[in-house]
Amino acid sequence: MKLFDRIANYPRKLTKHETKLADYILSGYPQHLLESATAIANKVGVSASTVVRFFAKLDYASLGEVQDEARLDLASKLTSPSQRAKLASKNKHSLSNVLERSLELDRENLSATIETIDLKAFEALIRKLTQPETRRIYLVAAKNSSAVVHYLYTHLNMCLPNVHALPTGTALADQLLWSTSEDVLLAITIRRYSRTVVQTAQHFRNLGATVACITDSPLAPVANLSDHRLLIHTSSTSPFDSYTAAFSLCNAIVAAVAIERQKEVKQSLKLGDELWTEFGVFTESNA
């Protein structure tokens, strides 16, 4: 649980001093929390030991731990990696602690994504991807999100015909030459949001095509242009957002499509094996 939840769910009544301390922190969060124990104590009128014991009662290992949580919370609201890097540089941890915290955050990202995902939007997207009336499926992303599109295209191309991963450079317009209202666009965009991805979504919207998105906020520009929105969580200890939930969601999309098209996918994978053998794609095993 985060700080606010821990205070709200504290099983015993807070003492007078603890109540004053909680009020001070919550009234100026996160700035008030990022001060030293002595500074907080002086402003609240309690002892520094009271400050330390208060966070211990809330199951924090130290004041430093709750401050790291506050910095992470603040960083999640900053759009620029350079801004987040300045905040992250204040966290001094061992490499093993960084590893543990990073994996823990990704687990939280996955749990939060599962809890908040729009199942109806997911099902509607799968139906649209697999229905015979859909002519082409376009995937678009920019910068860091491009890796997700490459991953999704690699697997979705084995399950469906006419899947296209769009470039975001000068060749983009040429790739849209034959797009129609019977197509589907799946845009993947995480803050900072790419202008090119928004323009592409607007193009498909104007055509009357189906637009879907994987993004980190319902306020993302592409979200308002989408028929189906799939929201993910991207918290990270680094200056950059985590894409773990995005890749996992792509796995779910591929799995659902494969289930809906079991017969066709078996045939395409058999053909794929034959082509891989013909072109010598894989080396022989030494076993």
C-alpha positions as CSV (number, residue, x, y, z in Angstrom):
1,M,0.0,0.0,0.0
2,K,1.0,3.6,-0.6
3,L,1.4,6.1,2.2
4,F,-2.2,7.5,2.0
5,D,-3.6,4.0,2.1
6,R,-1.5,2.9,5.0
7,I,-2.6,5.9,7.1
8,A,-6.2,5.3,6.2
9,N,-6.0,1.6,7.0
10,Y,-3.9,2.0,10.2
11,P,-5.7,-0.3,12.6
12,R,-5.3,1.8,15.8
13,K,-6.2,5.4,16.5
14,L,-3.4,7.8,15.8
15,T,-2.0,9.7,18.8
16,K,-2.3,13.5,19.0
17,H,1.3,14.0,17.7
18,E,0.9,11.3,15.0
19,T,-2.3,13.1,13.8
20,K,-0.5,16.4,13.6
21,L,2.4,14.7,11.7
22,A,0.0,13.0,9.2
23,D,-1.9,16.3,8.6
24,Y,1.4,18.1,7.9
25,I,2.6,15.5,5.5
26,L,-0.7,15.2,3.6
27,S,-1.2,18.9,3.4
28,G,2.1,19.4,1.5
29,Y,2.7,16.1,-0.1
30,P,5.2,15.2,-1.4
31,Q,7.4,18.3,-0.6
32,H,6.7,18.1,3.2
33,L,7.7,14.4,3.2
34,L,11.0,15.0,1.4
35,E,12.5,16.9,4.3
36,S,14.7,15.4,7.0
37,A,13.2,13.9,10.1
38,T,14.5,16.8,12.1
39,A,13.1,19.4,9.8
40,I,9.7,17.7,9.8
41,A,9.8,17.3,13.6
42,N,10.6,21.0,14.1
43,K,7.7,22.2,11.8
44,V,5.2,19.9,13.4
45,G,6.4,20.4,17.0
46,V,7.3,16.8,17.8
47,S,10.5,14.9,18.3
48,A,12.5,13.4,15.4
49,S,12.1,10.0,17.0
50,T,8.3,10.4,16.8
51,V,8.7,11.0,13.1
52,V,10.8,7.9,12.7
53,R,8.5,5.7,14.9
54,F,5.4,6.9,12.9
55,F,6.7,5.5,9.6
56,A,7.8,2.4,11.4
57,K,4.3,1.9,12.6
58,L,3.1,2.2,9.0
59,D,5.5,-0.7,8.1
60,Y,8.1,1.4,6.4
61,A,11.7,0.2,7.0
62,S,12.8,3.8,7.2
63,L,12.0,7.4,6.4
64,G,14.2,6.9,3.3
65,E,11.9,4.2,2.0
66,V,8.7,6.4,2.2
67,Q,10.7,9.3,0.7
68,D,11.7,7.0,-2.2
69,E,8.0,6.1,-2.7
70,A,7.1,9.8,-2.8
71,R,9.8,10.6,-5.3
72,L,8.6,7.7,-7.5
73,D,5.1,9.0,-7.2
74,L,6.2,12.5,-8.2
75,A,8.3,11.1,-11.1
76,S,5.3,9.3,-12.5
77,K,3.7,12.7,-13.0
78,L,6.6,14.2,-14.8
79,T,6.7,13.9,-18.6
80,S,10.3,14.4,-19.3
81,P,12.9,11.7,-18.7
82,S,15.5,14.4,-17.8
83,Q,13.2,15.7,-15.1
84,R,12.7,12.1,-13.8
85,A,16.4,11.5,-13.9
86,K,17.1,14.4,-11.6
87,L,14.6,13.0,-9.1
88,A,15.9,9.4,-9.5
89,S,19.5,10.6,-8.9
90,K,18.5,11.4,-5.3
91,N,17.8,7.8,-4.6
92,K,21.0,6.1,-3.3
93,H,20.6,2.3,-3.3
94,S,22.7,-0.8,-3.7
95,L,22.5,-2.5,-7.1
96,S,20.6,-5.4,-5.6
97,N,18.1,-3.0,-4.1
98,V,17.6,-1.4,-7.5
99,L,17.0,-4.8,-9.0
100,E,14.5,-5.9,-6.4
101,R,12.6,-2.6,-6.5
102,S,12.5,-2.6,-10.4
103,L,11.0,-6.1,-10.5
104,E,8.6,-5.3,-7.7
105,L,7.4,-2.2,-9.6
106,D,6.8,-4.3,-12.7
107,R,4.8,-6.7,-10.7
108,E,2.7,-3.8,-9.4
109,N,2.4,-2.5,-13.0
110,L,1.0,-5.9,-14.1
111,S,-1.4,-6.1,-11.2
112,A,-2.7,-2.6,-11.6
113,T,-3.1,-3.2,-15.4
114,I,-5.1,-6.3,-14.8
115,E,-7.3,-4.5,-12.3
116,T,-8.1,-1.6,-14.5
117,I,-8.1,-3.1,-18.0
118,D,-11.3,-2.6,-20.0
119,L,-12.3,-6.2,-20.7
120,K,-15.1,-5.1,-23.1
121,A,-12.6,-3.0,-25.1
122,F,-10.1,-5.9,-25.2
123,E,-12.8,-8.3,-26.5
124,A,-14.1,-5.8,-29.0
125,L,-10.5,-5.3,-30.4
126,I,-10.0,-9.1,-30.7
127,R,-13.3,-9.5,-32.6
128,K,-12.4,-6.6,-34.9
129,L,-8.9,-8.1,-35.6
130,T,-10.3,-11.5,-36.4
131,Q,-13.4,-10.8,-38.3
132,P,-13.3,-11.5,-42.1
133,E,-14.5,-8.0,-43.0
134,T,-11.3,-6.4,-41.7
135,R,-9.0,-5.8,-44.7
136,R,-5.8,-4.6,-43.1
137,I,-4.4,-4.2,-39.6
138,Y,-1.9,-1.3,-39.1
139,L,0.3,-1.0,-36.1
140,V,1.9,2.4,-35.2
141,A,4.2,3.7,-32.5
142,A,7.2,6.1,-32.2
143,K,10.4,6.3,-30.2
144,N,10.5,3.9,-27.2
145,S,7.1,2.4,-28.1
146,S,8.4,1.2,-31.5
147,A,9.9,-1.9,-29.8
148,V,6.4,-2.9,-28.7
149,V,5.1,-2.6,-32.2
150,H,7.9,-4.7,-33.6
151,Y,7.3,-7.4,-31.0
152,L,3.5,-7.4,-31.6
153,Y,4.0,-7.4,-35.4
154,T,6.4,-10.3,-35.3
155,H,3.8,-12.6,-33.6
156,L,0.6,-11.2,-34.9
157,N,1.9,-11.6,-38.5
158,M,2.0,-15.4,-37.8
159,C,-1.7,-15.4,-36.9
160,L,-3.3,-12.9,-39.3
161,P,-2.8,-11.8,-42.9
162,N,-2.3,-8.2,-43.9
163,V,-0.7,-7.0,-40.7
164,H,1.5,-3.9,-41.3
165,A,3.9,-2.2,-39.0
166,L,4.0,1.5,-40.0
167,P,7.2,3.5,-40.1
168,T,7.0,7.0,-38.5
169,G,9.4,8.8,-40.8
170,T,8.9,10.3,-44.2
171,A,7.7,6.9,-45.6
172,L,4.6,6.9,-43.4
173,A,2.3,8.7,-45.9
174,D,3.1,6.3,-48.7
175,Q,2.2,3.3,-46.4
176,L,-1.2,4.8,-45.9
177,L,-2.0,5.1,-49.6
178,W,-4.4,2.1,-49.6
179,S,-5.9,2.5,-46.1
180,T,-9.7,2.4,-46.0
181,S,-12.6,2.4,-43.6
182,E,-12.5,-1.4,-43.4
183,D,-9.0,-1.3,-41.8
184,V,-8.0,-1.3,-38.1
185,L,-5.3,0.9,-36.6
186,L,-3.7,-0.1,-33.2
187,A,-1.6,2.8,-31.9
188,I,0.8,2.3,-29.0
189,T,1.8,5.5,-27.3
190,I,3.2,6.3,-23.9
191,R,4.1,9.8,-22.6
192,R,5.6,11.9,-24.1
193,Y,3.1,11.4,-26.8
194,S,4.2,11.4,-30.4
195,R,2.6,13.9,-32.7
196,T,3.0,11.5,-35.6
197,V,1.0,8.8,-33.8
198,V,-1.8,11.2,-33.1
199,Q,-1.8,12.4,-36.7
200,T,-2.0,8.8,-37.9
201,A,-4.9,8.0,-35.6
202,Q,-6.7,11.1,-36.8
203,H,-6.2,10.0,-40.4
204,F,-7.8,6.6,-39.7
205,R,-10.6,8.3,-37.7
206,N,-11.3,10.5,-40.7
207,L,-11.5,7.5,-42.9
208,G,-14.1,5.9,-40.6
209,A,-11.8,3.0,-39.8
210,T,-11.5,1.4,-36.3
211,V,-8.9,3.0,-34.1
212,A,-7.6,1.3,-30.9
213,C,-4.8,2.2,-28.6
214,I,-2.6,1.0,-25.9
215,T,-1.6,3.9,-23.7
216,D,-0.9,4.9,-20.2
217,S,-3.6,7.5,-19.6
218,P,-7.2,8.2,-20.6
219,L,-6.1,11.7,-21.2
220,A,-3.5,10.8,-23.8
221,P,-4.3,12.6,-27.1
222,V,-4.8,9.3,-29.0
223,A,-7.3,8.1,-26.4
224,N,-10.0,10.5,-27.6
225,L,-9.5,9.3,-31.2
226,S,-9.9,5.6,-30.3
227,D,-12.9,3.3,-30.4
228,H,-11.2,0.9,-28.0
229,R,-8.7,2.0,-25.3
230,L,-6.5,-0.4,-23.3
231,L,-4.7,1.3,-20.4
232,I,-1.5,0.1,-18.9
233,H,0.7,1.1,-15.9
234,T,4.3,2.1,-16.5
235,S,5.9,3.0,-13.1
236,S,9.7,2.6,-13.1
237,T,12.7,3.3,-10.9
238,S,14.6,4.6,-13.9
239,P,14.1,7.9,-15.8
240,F,12.2,5.9,-18.4
241,D,8.8,4.3,-18.3
242,S,8.4,0.6,-17.9
243,Y,7.0,-1.3,-20.9
244,T,6.5,-4.6,-19.1
245,A,2.7,-4.3,-19.0
246,A,2.6,-3.2,-22.7
247,F,4.5,-6.3,-23.8
248,S,2.3,-8.5,-21.6
249,L,-0.8,-7.0,-23.0
250,C,0.5,-7.7,-26.5
251,N,1.1,-11.3,-25.4
252,A,-2.6,-11.4,-24.4
253,I,-3.7,-10.0,-27.8
254,V,-1.7,-12.6,-29.7
255,A,-3.0,-15.4,-27.5
256,A,-6.6,-14.3,-27.9
257,V,-6.2,-14.0,-31.7
258,A,-4.6,-17.4,-31.9
259,I,-7.5,-18.9,-29.9
260,E,-10.1,-17.3,-32.2
261,R,-8.2,-18.5,-35.3
262,Q,-6.9,-21.9,-34.2
263,K,-7.3,-23.7,-37.5
264,E,-5.7,-20.8,-39.5
265,V,-2.9,-20.3,-37.1
266,K,-1.9,-24.0,-37.2
267,Q,-1.7,-23.8,-40.9
268,S,0.3,-20.5,-40.9
269,L,2.7,-21.9,-38.3
270,K,3.2,-25.1,-40.4
271,L,3.9,-22.9,-43.5
272,G,6.2,-20.8,-41.4
273,D,8.2,-23.9,-40.3
274,E,8.5,-24.9,-44.0
275,L,9.7,-21.4,-45.0
276,W,12.2,-21.2,-42.1
277,T,13.6,-24.5,-43.2
278,E,13.8,-23.5,-46.9
279,F,15.6,-20.3,-46.0
280,G,17.8,-21.8,-43.3
281,V,16.7,-19.3,-40.7
282,F,17.8,-21.3,-37.7
283,T,21.1,-23.0,-37.0
284,E,21.1,-26.7,-36.3
285,S,21.2,-27.7,-32.6
286,N,24.4,-29.2,-31.2
287,A,22.5,-31.6,-29.0
